[in-house]
Amino acid sequence: MNKVEKAFKEITNSNLCLMRGKEIDLAESIIELCKAIKATEEVDWNLGELGLFTLGDFIAGSYWAMSELHGGQYTAEYEALSYLGEIYTPSILSLGAEIDCGEWDAYELCCQYAFNQVS
């Protein structure tokens, strides 16, 4: 298993996706995933296609979630957004996560996760 698969599996097997999954620091996990992607020459963006979302969907969905959730440039969520921005750049026509796809599922899970961490 390469570093990207390992980092993505840590996220998909966490309490972000599973009720009894291991608790993670979402922003830190996103940063580690982005670092692994940047260090890998060839990335399988369809990784996880039989689950809730693919790697590509997660990157896009978490980008939109972090863009809404960060509390300013000195927060972990903003740092995660910065790392995501090195990998994913939405088109000028993008208004957010695409509905009815894995990208939206990832977006909703990240937002709900952050809300539950604050509550």
C-alpha positions as CSV (number, residue, x, y, z in Angstrom):
1,M,0.0,0.0,0.0
2,N,1.5,3.4,-1.0
3,K,1.4,6.5,1.1
4,V,-1.7,8.0,-0.7
5,E,-3.7,4.8,-0.2
6,K,-2.6,4.6,3.5
7,A,-3.6,8.3,4.1
8,F,-6.9,8.0,2.3
9,K,-7.7,4.7,4.1
10,E,-7.1,6.4,7.4
11,I,-9.7,9.0,6.5
12,T,-12.3,6.6,5.1
13,N,-11.9,4.2,8.1
14,S,-12.2,7.0,10.6
15,N,-15.2,8.4,12.4
16,L,-15.6,10.8,9.5
17,C,-17.1,7.9,7.5
18,L,-17.8,5.1,10.1
19,M,-19.8,5.4,13.3
20,R,-17.2,3.4,15.2
21,G,-14.2,4.5,13.3
22,K,-11.0,5.9,14.8
23,E,-11.2,9.6,15.8
24,I,-9.0,11.8,13.6
25,D,-8.0,15.4,13.3
26,L,-9.6,16.1,10.0
27,A,-7.5,19.1,9.0
28,E,-4.3,17.2,9.8
29,S,-5.4,14.1,8.0
30,I,-6.2,16.2,4.9
31,I,-2.8,17.8,5.1
32,E,-1.1,14.4,5.3
33,L,-3.1,13.1,2.4
34,C,-2.2,16.2,0.3
35,K,1.5,15.7,1.2
36,A,1.3,12.1,0.1
37,I,-0.4,13.0,-3.2
38,K,2.3,15.7,-3.9
39,A,5.1,13.2,-3.3
40,T,3.5,10.6,-5.6
41,E,4.2,10.6,-9.4
42,E,1.0,8.8,-10.5
43,V,-2.1,9.1,-8.4
44,D,-5.2,6.8,-8.8
45,W,-8.0,9.4,-8.4
46,N,-10.6,6.6,-8.5
47,L,-9.2,5.1,-5.3
48,G,-12.2,4.2,-3.1
49,E,-14.7,4.0,-6.0
50,L,-16.7,1.3,-4.2
51,G,-17.0,3.4,-1.0
52,L,-18.8,6.7,-0.2
53,F,-16.5,8.7,-2.5
54,T,-13.3,8.4,-4.6
55,L,-10.1,10.1,-3.8
56,G,-10.8,12.8,-6.4
57,D,-14.3,13.4,-4.9
58,F,-12.8,13.7,-1.5
59,I,-10.3,16.3,-2.6
60,A,-12.9,18.4,-4.2
61,G,-15.5,18.0,-1.5
62,S,-13.1,18.6,1.3
63,Y,-11.7,21.7,-0.5
64,W,-15.2,23.3,-0.5
65,A,-15.9,22.2,3.1
66,M,-12.6,23.7,4.3
67,S,-13.2,26.9,2.3
68,E,-16.4,27.4,4.4
69,L,-15.2,26.0,7.7
70,H,-11.9,27.8,8.2
71,G,-11.8,30.6,10.8
72,G,-9.0,32.6,9.2
73,Q,-5.5,32.2,8.0
74,Y,-4.1,31.0,11.3
75,T,-6.4,27.9,11.7
76,A,-5.7,24.3,10.9
77,E,-8.6,24.3,8.4
78,Y,-7.1,27.2,6.5
79,E,-3.8,25.3,6.3
80,A,-5.6,22.2,5.0
81,L,-7.4,24.4,2.4
82,S,-4.0,25.8,1.3
83,Y,-2.7,22.2,0.8
84,L,-5.8,21.2,-1.0
85,G,-5.4,24.3,-3.2
86,E,-2.1,23.0,-4.4
87,I,-3.8,19.9,-5.7
88,Y,-7.3,21.1,-6.7
89,T,-8.2,24.3,-8.4
90,P,-11.9,24.7,-9.2
91,S,-12.9,26.2,-12.5
92,I,-14.1,29.8,-12.6
93,L,-17.6,28.4,-13.2
94,S,-17.6,26.3,-10.0
95,L,-20.0,27.3,-7.3
96,G,-19.2,24.6,-4.8
97,A,-19.3,20.8,-4.5
98,E,-21.3,19.0,-7.2
99,I,-24.6,17.7,-5.9
100,D,-25.6,14.0,-6.3
101,C,-22.1,12.6,-6.4
102,G,-19.3,11.5,-4.2
103,E,-17.9,15.1,-4.1
104,W,-21.1,16.2,-2.3
105,D,-21.0,13.3,0.1
106,A,-17.4,14.2,1.0
107,Y,-18.4,17.8,1.4
108,E,-21.4,17.0,3.7
109,L,-19.4,14.6,5.8
110,C,-16.6,17.1,6.4
111,C,-19.1,19.8,7.3
112,Q,-21.0,17.5,9.7
113,Y,-17.7,16.3,11.2
114,A,-16.6,19.8,11.9
115,F,-20.0,20.7,13.4
116,N,-19.9,17.7,15.7
117,Q,-16.4,18.6,16.9
118,V,-17.6,22.1,17.9
119,S,-20.8,20.9,19.6
